[in-house]
Amino acid sequence: MKPDILSLSLDTSQKVSVILAIYLEPISALNNGFFTQLSTFRHMFMTNFIAAKTMFEKK
């Protein structure tokens, strides 16, 4: 059950990333700073998500 939830979450995250990339690609040249910030935020979120999942599994 847990692995299914995890793979679904990661899959959804990847889909969101692809959608964001498609929509932000045309304006990323104009607004590169925002895109970098968003990418950093997503990386931090995924790191925190994995850390939280690890703590949850240890219990």
MONOR-V690295 format. One record per helix or strand of 3 or more residues. SS is the DSSP state (H for helix, E for strand). FROM is the first residue (numbers start at 1). LEN is the number of residues. If there is no record, write none. Layout:
# MONOR-V690295
ss-><SS:SS>
from-><FROM:FROM>
len-><LEN:LEN>
This chain:
# MONOR-V690295
ss-><H:H>
from-><2:32>
len-><27:27>
